[in-house]
Amino acid sequence: MTDSPASPASPSPLADPHLVFDPAPDTAPRDIVVLGSTGSIGTQAIDLVLRNPTRFRVTALSAAGGRVALLAEQAHRLRVRTVAVAREDVVPALREALAEQYGPGEALPEILAGPDAATEVAGRGDCHTVLNGITGSIGLAPTLAALQAGRTLALANKESLIVGGPLVKAIAKPGQIIPVDSEHAALFQALAAGTRADVRKLVVTASGGPFRGRTKADLADVTVEDALAHPTWAMGPVITINSATLVNKGLEVIEAHLLYDIPFDRIEVVVHPQSYVHSMVEYVDGSSILQATPPDMRGPIAIGLGWPERIPDAAPAFDWSKASSWEFFPLDNDAFPSVGLARHVGELAGTAPAVFNAANEECVDAFLKGALPFNGIMETVTRVVEEHGTPGTGTSLTVADVLEAETWARARARELTLTDKAAAEARA
């Protein structure tokens, strides 16, 4: 780990707490578009909006389409102008659900449907901030659309930055992206304590997931139920499995590098089971500035939606009259090789991060279906990354490159999974 400070020559065009990207001064409630409104991030963001009606107003919602009743309820409560769903087949059910929510004579919102619906909503120019709470690399197109439309982007969809980093950085204006991941929101706030030139390293905290302290051998026979039993956070199944493998932490290392232009060898991961400290910045004078709250995503969401203002009572605070213990442990890279592999693909750049992410998504799906053992997730992802080799796209990365690499990685991960499953069944 080098002690030299970051070069101040070219500050990141992305998240910087010293910069405020404000396409329009707020003279009324800030207009928000929520992508992924029926997911964990989306529902908590809507809770925050409903508790702060003088600060925020939601103009449009998007969702995959699996929870149309909830989507219709959200649309009615928020009085949105537009509702978008990725699945065209659910439009009749959505219209029916909306009709049940809205009274006689009330105008129903516009409905957009199809795989590009969220991108269309994100690219419209009738809002201040787009919250991208979509899960997976399908969030890349909406991310690019929001940035190109000049919106502030509250980014919870880390995958879009992971797979399309150069594309995102090429169009993002200074201060235009505000991170919503708890770790990057913490770094964002801690970086306000000094200049980028004085940063020695970023320290990203990890809860350790449900398997903290176990060896690689201990993880050979863990079940899906074991992996979904996260000790701290309540999240969707894909994100929860990524937390169990620590793939999420590997993705966050790549994201921190892209957001803050800090070299990979100066981004450290430390295990903190309590999840009180969400990340920290170490400065060259030896000071470490950390951001801490009880585990609750409404705090980071409030930073993403309200910055540079803070939203009173957005999330619970600590009760300092009660004793508590905060622990920190080094990362076990043998049991959890995902962080090291993520650093490797991050340094390769080009399409390597897209391959890593897509292969992982396929392997997580296989694990959830019982087609792959827990340790097989990272073993298979590693094989796909190795077969992909060193990408040649570099700074000339295009959306087509990303899509082609993801398609190949998904297909290859499925092939390897089926081959390994057949071999295991033959041995049995």
Secondary structure, 3 states (H helix, E strand, C coil): CCCCCCCCCCCCCCCCCCCCCCCCCCCCCEEEEEECCCCHHHHHHHHHHHHCCCCEEEEEEEECCCCHHHHHHHHHHHCCCEEEECCHHHHHHHHHHHHHHCCCCCCCCEEEECCCHHHHHHHCCCCCEEEECCCCHHHHHHHHHHHHCCCEEEECCHHHHHHCHHHHHHHCCCCCEEECCHHHHHHHHHHHHCCHHHEEEEEEEECCHHHCCCCCCCCCCCCHHHHHCCCCCCCCHHHHHHHHHCHHHHHHHHHHHHHHCCCHHHEEEEECCCCCEEEEEEECCCCEEEEECCCCCHHHHHHHHHCCCCCCCCCCCCCCCCCCCCCCEECCCCCCCHHHHHHHHHHHCCCHHHHHHHHHHHHHHHHHCCCCCHHHHHHHHHHHHHHHCCCCCHHHCCHHHHHHHHHHHHHHHHHHHHHHHHHHHHHC
